[in-house]
């Protein structure tokens, strides 16, 4: 009887040990399963952004080619953008002319991106009809553009002050992009060289939106660091 009792006692202990080990293994697996999604949520998705001045070659490029090989350069630009695969692209000197067509739209079509484009040249006098007549007569428009692989849900244009060059209109373009990890404000600007008024205004507008969430300012600001 004593032998049977000891044997049964040992068996009982082994069964208990195995059950405890099994329960610990299950708890470990459940802990890993519950923690992994949380860790993934804590890591924000990477957003690749790029800014680039296309060079439009002047208001008469709608009629003449001034040796800048814009078509060849555009083909090279598209190839390089396809290689880099940025999520968001801010363009400056994006043009729409008789000779080269709507350049930012051509790039967006080649990449399969959404786009917003606002010609600064349509803000010369601030009189819509007159400005459109001028740009139609010369067959040329240029300004900033924003391209995105993610949906563009809203956009806005801001006129910048002209403290240095009265007949050189400059604007700030904003696009709200619905990125996978939430909305983000993207700004594209091309300011005049040496015009501190424009830089200050760009800073003011950017800070207004930066306070409401994520924002990125890109552009050709014609200034030092």
N, CA, C and O of each residue as an XYZ file, in Angstrom:
900
protein
N       0.827     -1.211      0.000
C       0.000      0.000      0.000
C       0.855      1.252      0.000
O       0.541      2.237     -0.668
N       1.952      1.201      0.768
C       2.826      2.370      0.817
C       3.428      2.634     -0.546
O       3.555      3.793     -0.942
N       3.812      1.576     -1.293
C       4.412      1.721     -2.635
C       3.419      2.343     -3.592
O       3.766      3.242     -4.358
N       2.183      1.865     -3.552
C       1.148      2.404     -4.443
C       0.899      3.872     -4.152
O       0.747      4.675     -5.073
N       0.855      4.226     -2.872
C       0.597      5.621     -2.501
C       1.705      6.536     -2.979
O       1.445      7.621     -3.499
N       2.971      6.085     -2.798
C       4.086      6.909     -3.264
C       4.057      7.066     -4.782
O       4.304      8.151     -5.307
N       3.755      5.979     -5.476
C       3.702      6.030     -6.954
C       2.598      6.973     -7.409
O       2.788      7.779     -8.320
N       1.460      6.863     -6.773
C       0.340      7.745     -7.137
C       0.677      9.195     -6.837
O       0.321     10.099     -7.593
N       1.384      9.409     -5.699
C       1.765     10.771     -5.326
C       2.714     11.366     -6.350
O       2.570     12.524     -6.742
N       3.715     10.548     -6.795
C       4.652     11.041     -7.813
C       3.919     11.367     -9.111
O       4.181     12.398     -9.731
N       3.012     10.503     -9.520
C       2.243     10.734    -10.755
C       1.441     12.015    -10.649
O       1.379     12.803    -11.592
N       0.824     12.218     -9.488
C       0.027     13.429     -9.277
C       0.895     14.682     -9.382
O       0.500     15.673     -9.995
N       2.085     14.624     -8.774
C       2.992     15.770     -8.831
C       3.424     16.075    -10.268
O       3.457     17.232    -10.685
N       3.755     15.016    -11.021
C       4.166     15.219    -12.421
C       3.029     15.820    -13.253
O       3.246     16.697    -14.090
N       1.823     15.330    -13.004
C       0.669     15.873    -13.730
C       0.497     17.349    -13.424
O       0.239     18.151    -14.322
N       0.643     17.710    -12.144
C       0.508     19.116    -11.748
C       1.589     19.986    -12.370
O       1.318     21.095    -12.829
N       2.819     19.473    -12.383
C       3.933     20.225    -12.972
C       3.695     20.466    -14.455
O       3.898     21.566    -14.968
N       3.251     19.390    -15.138
C       2.976     19.535    -16.576
C       1.844     20.523    -16.845
O       1.905     21.301    -17.796
N       0.820     20.488    -16.010
C      -0.298     21.422    -16.185
C       0.154     22.857    -15.976
O      -0.246     23.761    -16.710
N       1.005     23.059    -14.949
C       1.515     24.414    -14.684
C       2.355     24.906    -15.847
O       2.228     26.052    -16.277
N       3.231     24.014    -16.363
C       4.076     24.392    -17.519
C       3.223     24.704    -18.735
O       3.510     25.647    -19.472
N       2.177     23.918    -18.950
C       1.283     24.162    -20.089
C       0.576     25.501    -19.940
O       0.454     26.254    -20.906
N       0.106     25.802    -18.724
C      -0.572     27.078    -18.472
C       0.380     28.251    -18.682
O      -0.007     29.274    -19.247
N       1.630     28.103    -18.225
C       2.620     29.168    -18.426
C       2.895     29.392    -19.904
O       3.036     30.535    -20.339
N       2.975     28.315    -20.683
C       3.201     28.427    -22.137
C       2.049     29.147    -22.814
O       2.253     30.002    -23.676
N       0.810     28.784    -22.406
C      -0.369     29.441    -22.988
C      -0.374     30.928    -22.647
O      -0.669     31.766    -23.500
N      -0.043     31.254    -21.387
C      -0.011     32.663    -20.975
C       1.035     33.431    -21.765
O       0.802     34.579    -22.144
N       2.190     32.815    -22.022
C       3.250     33.474    -22.786
C       2.794     33.769    -24.210
O       3.002     34.869    -24.723
N       2.168     32.771    -24.847
C       1.684     32.947    -26.221
C       0.629     34.046    -26.281
O       0.665     34.894    -27.173
N      -0.318     34.033    -25.329
C      -1.365     35.054    -25.315
C      -0.780     36.445    -25.099
O      -1.245     37.422    -25.685
N       0.246     36.524    -24.250
C       0.893     37.817    -24.005
C       1.525     38.357    -25.271
O       1.418     39.546    -25.571
N       2.198     37.461    -26.031
C       2.827     37.883    -27.282
C       1.786     38.344    -28.293
O       1.977     39.344    -28.984
N       0.682     37.605    -28.372
C      -0.357     37.954    -29.339
C      -1.007     39.295    -29.014
O      -1.318     40.067    -29.920
N      -1.212     39.576    -27.743
C      -1.879     40.823    -27.366
C      -0.945     42.013    -27.448
O      -1.400     43.138    -27.659
N       0.376     41.788    -27.282
C       1.302     42.910    -27.283
C       1.769     43.300    -28.674
O       2.073     44.468    -28.915
N       1.831     42.357    -29.583
C       2.361     42.651    -30.916
C       1.554     43.706    -31.658
O       2.164     44.624    -32.206
N       0.209     43.641    -31.716
C      -0.542     44.698    -32.408
C      -0.346     46.058    -31.771
O      -0.290     47.063    -32.479
N      -0.239     46.116    -30.445
C      -0.047     47.392    -29.765
C       1.280     48.010    -30.168
O       1.363     49.211    -30.423
N       2.342     47.164    -30.227
C       3.656     47.652    -30.630
C       3.621     48.164    -32.062
O       4.257     49.168    -32.385
N       2.876     47.470    -32.921
C       2.788     47.901    -34.314
C       2.081     49.240    -34.432
O       2.448     50.062    -35.272
N       1.061     49.469    -33.591
C       0.329     50.723    -33.644
C       1.180     51.884    -33.159
O       1.000     53.020    -33.597
N       2.116     51.594    -32.244
C       2.932     52.665    -31.685
C       3.977     53.169    -32.668
O       4.507     54.266    -32.494
N       4.282     52.387    -33.700
C       5.285     52.778    -34.677
C       4.601     53.462    -35.863
O       3.927     52.787    -36.641
N       4.754     54.784    -36.027
C       4.099     55.482    -37.134
C       4.658     55.040    -38.486
O       5.837     54.707    -38.605
N       3.798     55.042    -39.492
C       4.232     54.667    -40.829
C       5.197     55.708    -41.382
O       5.017     56.908    -41.171
N       6.212     55.249    -42.083
C       7.178     56.165    -42.682
C       6.548     56.872    -43.881
O       5.814     56.262    -44.659
N       6.840     58.158    -44.019
C       6.333     58.950    -45.127
C       7.532     59.534    -45.863
O       8.290     60.321    -45.296
N       7.702     59.154    -47.113
C       8.823     59.635    -47.911
C       8.373     60.868    -48.698
O       7.434     60.793    -49.490
N       9.037     61.988    -48.482
C       8.656     63.237    -49.150
C       9.829     63.769    -49.958
O      10.988     63.483    -49.656
N       9.515     64.542    -50.985
C      10.533     65.067    -51.892
C      10.084     66.419    -52.423
O       8.908     66.596    -52.741
N      10.992     67.365    -52.523
C      10.680     68.668    -53.118
C      11.632     68.914    -54.277
O      12.802     68.535    -54.228
N      11.105     69.569    -55.343
C      11.915     69.713    -56.552
C      11.439     70.910    -57.376
O      10.243     71.075    -57.618
N      12.384     71.736    -57.801
C      12.096     72.850    -58.707
C      12.308     72.352    -60.133
O      13.414     71.968    -60.512
N      11.223     72.365    -60.921
C      11.260     71.784    -62.266
C      11.973     72.662    -63.297
O      12.498     72.147    -64.284
N      12.000     73.986    -63.079
C      12.491     74.976    -64.051
C      11.512     75.082    -65.223
O      11.324     74.128    -65.977
N      10.901     76.245    -65.360
C       9.906     76.404    -66.425
C      10.441     77.151    -67.640
O       9.791     77.147    -68.686
N      11.597     77.787    -67.540
C      12.260     78.437    -68.674
C      11.604     79.735    -69.111
O      11.806     80.172    -70.244
N      10.818     80.366    -68.235
C      10.316     81.695    -68.543
C       8.969     81.729    -69.212
O       8.516     80.718    -69.750
N       8.312     82.891    -69.189
C       6.945     83.015    -69.707
C       6.817     82.790    -71.206
O       5.724     82.506    -71.695
N       7.926     82.913    -71.948
C       7.839     82.723    -73.396
C       8.152     81.296    -73.821
O       8.248     81.004    -75.013
N       8.314     80.399    -72.836
C       8.611     78.996    -73.181
C       7.410     78.310    -73.826
O       7.533     77.215    -74.375
N       6.240     78.966    -73.756
C       5.086     78.430    -74.476
C       5.238     78.539    -75.982
O       4.557     77.850    -76.742
N       6.149     79.422    -76.406
C       6.383     79.609    -77.847
C       7.751     79.109    -78.292
O       7.891     78.554    -79.382
N       8.777     79.312    -77.432
C      10.146     79.028    -77.857
C      10.836     78.071    -76.904
O      10.524     78.025    -75.714
N      11.771     77.315    -77.435
C      12.639     76.459    -76.640
C      13.978     77.157    -76.510
O      14.658     77.387    -77.510
N      14.364     77.498    -75.286
C      15.569     78.287    -75.063
C      16.806     77.458    -74.757
O      17.711     77.912    -74.056
N      16.841     76.258    -75.280
C      18.030     75.428    -75.097
C      18.113     74.727    -73.760
O      19.172     74.210    -73.404
N      17.022     74.695    -73.006
C      17.051     74.040    -71.695
C      16.571     72.588    -71.758
O      16.596     71.883    -70.749
N      16.134     72.139    -72.938
C      15.754     70.734    -73.141
C      14.714     70.282    -72.112
O      14.898     69.279    -71.421
N      13.633     71.034    -72.026
C      12.638     70.758    -71.000
C      11.995     69.376    -71.154
O      11.732     68.700    -70.159
N      11.744     68.961    -72.380
C      11.118     67.653    -72.593
C      12.035     66.520    -72.147
O      11.596     65.580    -71.485
N      13.299     66.614    -72.511
C      14.253     65.580    -72.096
C      14.404     65.561    -70.576
O      14.478     64.496    -69.963
N      14.448     66.746    -69.979
C      14.576     66.844    -68.531
C      13.343     66.294    -67.825
O      13.443     65.693    -66.756
N      12.175     66.509    -68.438
C      10.942     65.992    -67.850
C      10.945     64.463    -67.861
O      10.540     63.835    -66.883
N      11.401     63.862    -68.964
C      11.492     62.398    -69.036
C      12.437     61.862    -67.959
O      12.141     60.857    -67.313
N      13.562     62.530    -67.771
C      14.516     62.113    -66.739
C      13.922     62.264    -65.340
O      14.131     61.421    -64.468
N      13.183     63.349    -65.145
C      12.555     63.586    -63.851
C      11.565     62.477    -63.511
O      11.564     61.955    -62.397
N      10.730     62.127    -64.472
C       9.730     61.070    -64.239
C      10.414     59.743    -63.928
O       9.991     59.024    -63.023
N      11.457     59.418    -64.664
C      12.180     58.162    -64.423
C      12.767     58.128    -63.008
O      12.702     57.105    -62.326
N      13.333     59.246    -62.578
C      13.950     59.286    -61.256
C      12.895     59.238    -60.147
O      13.112     58.607    -59.113
N      11.769     59.894    -60.356
C      10.698     59.844    -59.362
C      10.121     58.435    -59.254
O       9.780     57.986    -58.160
N      10.010     57.747    -60.368
C       9.544     56.355    -60.344
C      10.517     55.474    -59.582
O      10.110     54.529    -58.906
N      11.795     55.778    -59.691
C      12.808     54.995    -58.972
C      12.771     55.281    -57.473
O      12.877     54.360    -56.663
N      12.621     56.550    -57.101
C      12.648     56.944    -55.694
C      11.359     56.585    -54.950
O      11.388     56.317    -53.749
N      10.227     56.579    -55.667
C       8.922     56.239    -55.102
C       8.570     57.057    -53.848
O       8.239     56.471    -52.817
N       8.632     58.380    -53.913
C       8.213     59.179    -52.748
C       6.700     59.100    -52.566
O       5.958     58.886    -53.524
N       6.254     59.276    -51.321
C       4.812     59.290    -51.062
C       4.197     60.636    -51.436
O       3.071     60.701    -51.930
N       4.955     61.713    -51.194
C       4.468     63.063    -51.461
C       5.572     63.847    -52.170
O       6.744     63.756    -51.806
N       5.179     64.618    -53.188
C       6.131     65.436    -53.949
C       5.633     66.869    -53.961
O       4.486     67.128    -54.324
N       6.492     67.804    -53.566
C       6.189     69.231    -53.679
C       7.001     69.781    -54.853
O       8.227     69.674    -54.876
N       6.308     70.366    -55.819
C       6.975     70.904    -57.011
C       6.909     72.423    -57.013
O       5.943     73.021    -56.536
N       7.952     73.034    -57.557
C       7.971     74.476    -57.802
C       8.307     74.686    -59.280
O       8.910     73.828    -59.924
N       7.902     75.847    -59.799
C       8.038     76.151    -61.225
C       7.390     75.058    -62.082
O       7.886     74.712    -63.154
N       6.286     74.531    -61.591
C       5.491     73.605    -62.393
C       4.703     74.439    -63.407
O       4.008     75.383    -63.031
N       4.812     74.093    -64.677
C       4.250     74.952    -65.722
C       3.158     74.259    -66.527
O       3.057     73.034    -66.579
N       2.352     75.105    -67.147
C       1.317     74.664    -68.076
C       1.422     75.595    -69.280
O       1.080     76.773    -69.186
N       1.894     75.071    -70.414
C       2.143     75.916    -71.578
C       1.688     75.219    -72.861
O       1.416     74.019    -72.881
N       1.617     76.012    -73.925
C       1.216     75.464    -75.225
C       2.201     74.387    -75.686
O       1.801     73.362    -76.238
N       3.469     74.630    -75.456
C       4.500     73.753    -76.006
C       4.654     72.452    -75.217
O       4.885     71.390    -75.796
N       4.523     72.546    -73.871
C       4.814     71.372    -73.043
C       3.600     70.818    -72.306
O       3.711     69.811    -71.606
N       2.448     71.457    -72.452
C       1.252     70.981    -71.772
C       1.317     71.208    -70.272
O       2.139     71.980    -69.777
N       0.433     70.519    -69.557
C       0.366     70.642    -68.099
C       1.401     69.691    -67.486
O       1.150     68.495    -67.337
N       2.566     70.241    -67.135
C       3.691     69.419    -66.690
C       3.394     68.665    -65.390
O       3.657     67.464    -65.333
N       2.851     69.315    -64.326
C       2.574     68.538    -63.107
C       1.546     67.442    -63.326
O       1.613     66.386    -62.697
N       0.595     67.690    -64.219
C      -0.402     66.663    -64.517
C       0.230     65.496    -65.269
O      -0.135     64.340    -65.052
N       1.173     65.799    -66.147
C       1.877     64.738    -66.872
C       2.672     63.862    -65.903
O       2.701     62.640    -66.041
N       3.313     64.494    -64.928
C       4.075     63.726    -63.940
C       3.137     62.875    -63.084
O       3.407     61.699    -62.843
N       2.031     63.475    -62.625
C       1.071     62.748    -61.794
C       0.501     61.546    -62.537
O       0.357     60.472    -61.952
N       0.178     61.711    -63.811
C      -0.352     60.598    -64.608
C       0.669     59.485    -64.738
O       0.324     58.307    -64.645
N       1.933     59.854    -64.953
C       2.989     58.846    -65.114
C       3.206     58.057    -63.826
O       3.535     56.872    -63.868
N       3.022     58.719    -62.675
C       3.242     58.064    -61.387
C       1.982     57.417    -60.824
O       2.054     56.583    -59.921
N       0.822     57.807    -61.363
C      -0.438     57.325    -60.806
C      -0.793     58.004    -59.492
O      -1.414     57.397    -58.620
N      -0.388     59.295    -59.351
C      -0.611     60.054    -58.123
C      -1.772     61.023    -58.296
O      -2.169     61.348    -59.415
N      -2.310     61.478    -57.166
C      -3.249     62.602    -57.177
C      -2.445     63.902    -57.178
O      -1.272     63.912    -56.806
N      -3.082     65.002    -57.599
C      -2.343     66.252    -57.746
C      -3.229     67.459    -57.496
O      -4.417     67.454    -57.816
N      -2.625     68.503    -56.914
C      -3.223     69.844    -56.898
C      -2.170     70.806    -57.436
O      -0.987     70.680    -57.122
N      -2.603     71.763    -58.245
C      -1.689     72.684    -58.922
C      -2.348     74.049    -58.968
O      -3.519     74.168    -59.327
N      -1.590     75.086    -58.600
C      -2.124     76.449    -58.641
C      -1.094     77.372    -59.281
O      -0.040     77.611    -58.692
N      -1.375     77.899    -60.482
C      -0.444     78.832    -61.119
C      -0.375     80.163    -60.369
O      -1.394     80.823    -60.172
N       0.812     80.545    -59.961
C       0.989     81.851    -59.318
C       0.744     82.977    -60.312
O       0.367     84.083    -59.926
N       0.959     82.693    -61.588
C       0.773     83.715    -62.629
C      -0.685     84.122    -62.792
O      -0.975     85.118    -63.455
N      -1.597     83.378    -62.206
C      -3.007     83.763    -62.228
C      -3.355     84.699    -61.070
O      -4.529     84.953    -60.801
N      -2.329     85.207    -60.387
C      -2.533     86.111    -59.254
C      -1.768     87.424    -59.463
O      -1.415     88.096    -58.495
N      -1.513     87.786    -60.719
C      -0.704     88.975    -60.996
C      -1.358     90.229    -60.431
O      -0.737     90.966    -59.666
N      -2.613     90.470    -60.807
C      -3.329     91.663    -60.350
C      -4.382     91.349    -59.296
O      -4.964     92.258    -58.704
N      -4.625     90.069    -59.063
C      -5.663     89.695    -58.113
C      -7.059     89.855    -58.682
O      -8.045     89.812    -57.946
N      -7.148     90.041    -59.992
C      -8.435     90.138    -60.688
C      -8.545     88.909    -61.585
O      -7.887     88.824    -62.622
N      -9.382     87.962    -61.174
C      -9.428     86.658    -61.815
C      -9.513     86.686    -63.329
O      -8.708     86.045    -64.004
N     -10.482     87.423    -63.877
C     -10.692     87.445    -65.321
C      -9.489     88.042    -66.042
O      -9.038     87.490    -67.046
N      -8.962     89.160    -65.546
C      -7.822     89.810    -66.177
C      -6.586     88.907    -66.141
O      -5.875     88.784    -67.139
N      -6.336     88.284    -65.002
C      -5.174     87.401    -64.874
C      -5.295     86.203    -65.809
O      -4.304     85.778    -66.403
N      -6.488     85.661    -65.942
C      -6.678     84.524    -66.850
C      -6.488     84.930    -68.299
O      -5.943     84.164    -69.094
N      -6.935     86.138    -68.650
C      -6.747     86.628    -70.021
C      -5.261     86.768    -70.353
O      -4.834     86.423    -71.455
N      -4.476     87.273    -69.401
C      -3.039     87.451    -69.623
C      -2.353     86.099    -69.822
O      -1.585     85.922    -70.768
N      -2.635     85.142    -68.924
C      -1.981     83.843    -69.040
C      -2.438     83.095    -70.299
O      -1.666     82.340    -70.891
N      -3.679     83.305    -70.700
C      -4.161     82.669    -71.934
C      -3.489     83.275    -73.158
O      -3.175     82.565    -74.113
N      -3.268     84.587    -73.132
C      -2.652     85.264    -74.275
C      -1.227     84.784    -74.511
O      -0.824     84.581    -75.656
N      -0.461     84.601    -73.437
C       0.923     84.155    -73.620
C       1.037     82.631    -73.611
O       2.104     82.083    -73.888
N      -0.052     81.957    -73.296
C      -0.038     80.494    -73.321
C       0.898     79.891    -72.296
O       1.590     78.912    -72.577
N       0.920     80.472    -71.107
C       1.873     79.999    -70.094
C       1.342     80.278    -68.691
O       0.844     81.367    -68.405
N       1.458     79.273    -67.823
C       1.145     79.417    -66.404
C       2.224     78.670    -65.618
O       2.785     77.685    -66.098
N       2.506     79.150    -64.408
C       3.457     78.414    -63.566
C       3.177     78.677    -62.099
O       2.663     79.733    -61.728
N       3.524     77.699    -61.268
C       3.309     77.831    -59.836
C       3.641     76.536    -59.122
O       4.186     75.615    -59.730
N       3.320     76.451    -57.838
C       3.609     75.232    -57.080
C       2.557     74.149    -57.303
O       1.416     74.431    -57.668
N       2.964     72.924    -57.077
C       2.056     71.780    -57.167
C       2.419     70.789    -56.068
O       3.548     70.771    -55.577
N       1.449     69.970    -55.693
C       1.666     68.902    -54.719
C       1.080     67.618    -55.289
O      -0.079     67.586    -55.702
N       1.884     66.561    -55.311
C       1.475     65.254    -55.801
C       1.535     64.263    -54.649
O       2.418     64.350    -53.796
N       0.585     63.308    -54.621
C       0.545     62.358    -53.515
C       0.009     61.009    -53.967
O      -0.933     60.927    -54.755
N       0.635     59.944    -53.446
C       0.101     58.615    -53.711
C      -1.116     58.326    -52.821
O      -1.906     57.428    -53.112
N      -1.258     59.101    -51.725
C      -2.398     58.971    -50.831
C      -3.449     60.037    -51.186
O      -3.110     61.038    -51.818
N      -4.704     59.842    -50.794
C      -5.763     60.778    -51.190
C      -5.513     62.210    -50.708
O      -5.136     62.437    -49.558
N      -5.730     63.165    -51.607
C      -5.722     64.585    -51.264
C      -7.174     64.982    -51.012
O      -7.996     64.963    -51.928
N      -7.483     65.340    -49.773
C      -8.878     65.569    -49.405
C      -9.254     67.046    -49.391
O     -10.440     67.377    -49.385
N      -8.264     67.941    -49.387
C      -8.561     69.377    -49.392
C      -7.309     70.131    -49.823
O      -6.194     69.623    -49.708
N      -7.507     71.346    -50.320
C      -6.366     72.193    -50.695
C      -6.753     73.658    -50.537
O      -7.933     74.009    -50.549
N      -5.740     74.503    -50.389
C      -5.976     75.929    -50.199
C      -4.783     76.712    -50.741
O      -3.649     76.232    -50.723
N      -5.058     77.927    -51.225
C      -4.013     78.785    -51.795
C      -3.948     80.080    -51.005
O      -4.981     80.661    -50.672
N      -2.734     80.536    -50.702
C      -2.530     81.777    -49.962
C      -1.644     82.711    -50.792
O      -0.552     82.324    -51.207
N      -2.110     83.923    -51.030
C      -1.273     84.926    -51.687
C      -0.209     85.421    -50.717
O      -0.502     85.683    -49.551
N       1.010     85.548    -51.189
C       2.105     86.045    -50.361
C       2.357     87.520    -50.670
O       2.153     87.954    -51.803
N       2.797     88.295    -49.680
C       3.052     89.726    -49.913
C       4.215     89.940    -50.880
O       5.099     89.091    -51.001
N       4.205     91.092    -51.573
C       5.269     91.410    -52.535
C       5.970     92.685    -52.080
O       5.634     93.787    -52.512
N       6.917     92.515    -51.229
C       7.629     93.688    -50.697
C       8.744     94.134    -51.631
O       9.145     95.297    -51.586
N       9.254     93.249    -52.472
C      10.391     93.565    -53.337
C       9.976     93.725    -54.807
O      10.358     94.696    -55.459
N       9.204     92.782    -55.315
C       8.835     92.790    -56.740
C       7.310     92.788    -56.855
O       6.663     91.767    -56.624
N       6.750     93.933    -57.212
C       5.300     94.099    -57.227
C       4.623     93.255    -58.299
O       3.481     92.831    -58.125
N       5.327     93.006    -59.417
C       4.715     92.259    -60.526
C       5.170     90.804    -60.557
O       5.088     90.142    -61.592
N       5.646     90.314    -59.427
C       6.113     88.920    -59.344
C       5.272     88.181    -58.312
O       5.669     88.080    -57.151
N       4.117     87.665    -58.718
C       3.224     87.025    -57.749
C       3.785     85.705    -57.219
O       4.312     84.890    -57.976
N       3.665     85.518    -55.934
C       4.089     84.277    -55.295
C       2.975     83.795    -54.370
O       2.272     84.598    -53.756
N       2.826     82.475    -54.278
C       1.758     81.902    -53.468
C       2.287     80.741    -52.632
O       3.364     80.202    -52.888
N       1.508     80.379    -51.638
C       1.766     79.181    -50.834
C       0.603     78.227    -51.068
O      -0.559     78.599    -50.902
N       0.921     76.996    -51.455
C      -0.103     75.985    -51.725
C      -0.111     74.964    -50.589
O       0.930     74.437    -50.195
N      -1.311     74.701    -50.074
C      -1.473     73.706    -49.013
C      -2.375     72.580    -49.487
O      -3.392     72.822    -50.138
N      -2.000     71.351    -49.160
C      -2.838     70.189    -49.450
C      -2.952     69.334    -48.192
O      -1.951     69.038    -47.539
N      -4.167     68.944    -47.862
C      -4.370     68.003    -46.749
C      -4.420     66.593    -47.315
O      -5.253     66.276    -48.164
N      -3.520     65.759    -46.834
C      -3.373     64.403    -47.362
C      -3.792     63.398    -46.304
O      -3.391     63.494    -45.144
N      -4.596     62.443    -46.712
C      -5.061     61.398    -45.805
C      -4.072     60.240    -45.853
O      -4.272     59.276    -46.592
N      -3.000     60.338    -45.061
C      -1.975     59.301    -44.998
C      -2.502     58.100    -44.222
O      -3.487     58.227    -43.494
N      -1.860     56.924    -44.364
C      -2.348     55.723    -43.660
C      -2.429     55.893    -42.147
O      -3.293     55.287    -41.512
N      -1.546     56.707    -41.548
C      -1.558     56.876    -40.099
C      -2.186     58.201    -39.669
O      -1.960     58.670    -38.553
N      -2.974     58.800    -40.562
C      -3.686     60.018    -40.191
C      -3.417     61.174    -41.131
O      -2.521     61.087    -41.970
N      -4.179     62.268    -41.009
C      -4.031     63.411    -41.916
C      -2.717     64.145    -41.686
O      -2.170     64.156    -40.583
N      -2.227     64.762    -42.766
C      -1.013     65.564    -42.694
C      -1.134     66.733    -43.659
O      -1.636     66.571    -44.771
N      -0.678     67.909    -43.243
C      -0.729     69.107    -44.074
C       0.614     69.254    -44.806
O       1.676     69.236    -44.185
N       0.544     69.398    -46.129
C       1.744     69.568    -46.948
C       1.702     70.947    -47.589
O       0.684     71.345    -48.154
N       2.817     71.677    -47.499
C       2.920     73.011    -48.077
C       4.014     73.033    -49.136
O       5.074     72.431    -48.962
N       3.746     73.733    -50.234
C       4.744     73.936    -51.282
C       4.802     75.426    -51.612
O       3.775     76.053    -51.873
N       6.026     75.991    -51.598
C       6.184     77.426    -51.840
C       7.445     77.686    -52.647
O       8.419     76.938    -52.571
N       7.405     78.760    -53.419
C       8.584     79.249    -54.142
C       8.630     80.755    -53.922
O       7.941     81.512    -54.605
N       9.444     81.182    -52.968
C       9.487     82.594    -52.607
C      10.544     83.343    -53.415
O      11.502     82.751    -53.912
N      10.352     84.657    -53.537
C      11.302     85.510    -54.264
C      12.600     85.648    -53.468
O      12.593     85.648    -52.237
N      13.691     85.762    -54.180
C      14.987     85.915    -53.529
C      15.048     87.251    -52.786
O      14.772     88.306    -53.358
N      15.413     87.189    -51.509
C      15.582     88.397    -50.711
C      14.307     89.023    -50.198
O      14.352     90.101    -49.606
N      13.169     88.381    -50.405
C      11.901     88.952    -49.941
C      11.555     88.374    -48.566
O      10.910     87.330    -48.463
N      11.987     89.057    -47.532
C      11.768     88.586    -46.173
C      10.292     88.606    -45.786
O       9.861     87.819    -44.943
N       9.516     89.502    -46.398
C       8.072     89.558    -46.103
C       7.409     88.229    -46.439
O       6.572     87.731    -45.685
N       7.792     87.664    -47.572
C       7.205     86.394    -47.982
C       7.599     85.270    -47.041
O       6.771     84.430    -46.689
N       8.854     85.254    -46.637
C       9.308     84.204    -45.724
C       8.567     84.281    -44.392
O       8.168     83.258    -43.836
N       8.387     85.498    -43.885
C       7.670     85.653    -42.620
C       6.224     85.164    -42.745
O       5.706     84.489    -41.855
N       5.584     85.516    -43.864
C       4.198     85.100    -44.059
C       4.089     83.581    -44.212
O       3.155     82.974    -43.688
N       5.018     82.976    -44.911
C       5.034     81.509    -45.032
C       5.163     80.882    -43.648
O       4.474     79.911    -43.333
N       6.048     81.439    -42.825
C       6.223     80.927    -41.471
C       4.961     81.049    -40.631
O       4.616     80.135    -39.882
N       4.274     82.175    -40.756
C       3.034     82.384    -40.002
C       1.967     81.368    -40.392
O       1.333     80.750    -39.537
N       1.781     81.209    -41.702
C       0.753     80.278    -42.181
C       1.085     78.841    -41.798
O       0.200     78.064    -41.439
N       2.361     78.496    -41.877
C       2.767     77.134    -41.524
C       2.520     76.864    -40.041
O       2.019     75.798    -39.681
N       2.867     77.818    -39.182
C       2.687     77.617    -37.748
C       1.212     77.488    -37.376
O       0.865     76.750    -36.454
N       0.344     78.204    -38.091
C      -1.092     78.098    -37.817
C      -1.581     76.665    -37.989
O      -2.369     76.171    -37.183
N      -1.114     76.005    -39.036
C      -1.559     74.635    -39.300
C      -0.733     73.612    -38.538
O      -1.217     72.522    -38.232
N       0.497     73.954    -38.235
C       1.345     73.040    -37.471
C       0.756     72.796    -36.088
O       0.901     71.713    -35.521
N       0.093     73.811    -35.553
C      -0.506     73.675    -34.229
C      -1.711     72.758    -34.198
O      -2.123     72.329    -33.120
N      -2.291     72.445    -35.349
C      -3.473     71.580    -35.400
C      -3.122     70.127    -35.684
O      -4.011     69.276    -35.685
N      -1.857     69.821    -35.925
C      -1.462     68.447    -36.228
C      -0.161     68.415    -37.012
O       0.620     69.366    -36.972
N       0.067     67.335    -37.712
C       1.318     67.175    -38.457
C       1.328     68.068    -39.698
O       0.315     68.209    -40.383
N       2.473     68.660    -39.972
C       2.605     69.534    -41.141
C       4.040     69.502    -41.633
O       4.976     69.405    -40.839
N       4.210     69.585    -42.956
C       5.538     69.603    -43.570
C       5.582     70.746    -44.579
O       4.720     70.851    -45.452
N       6.583     71.589    -44.451
C       6.799     72.690    -45.391
C       7.943     72.316    -46.320
O       9.028     71.953    -45.867
N       7.696     72.408    -47.626
C       8.735     72.121    -48.627
C       8.726     73.232    -49.660
O       7.721     73.920    -49.837
N       9.848     73.400    -50.337
C       9.845     74.394    -51.399
C      11.233     74.917    -51.748
O      12.247     74.505    -51.186
N      11.230     75.834    -52.693
C      12.431     76.581    -53.072
C      12.259     77.961    -52.455
O      11.558     78.811    -53.005
N      12.904     78.184    -51.309
C      12.691     79.398    -50.541
C      13.712     80.480    -50.842
O      13.645     81.569    -50.271
N      14.673     80.195    -51.745
C      15.642     81.207    -52.159
C      16.307     81.915    -50.989
O      16.435     83.140    -50.984
N      16.724     81.146    -50.011
C      17.352     81.728    -48.832
C      18.326     80.740    -48.237
O      18.291     79.555    -48.572
N      19.201     81.211    -47.353
C      20.120     80.321    -46.666
C      19.416     79.551    -45.569
O      18.212     79.710    -45.368
N      20.157     78.718    -44.859
C      19.537     77.887    -43.838
C      18.893     78.711    -42.732
O      18.327     78.149    -41.794
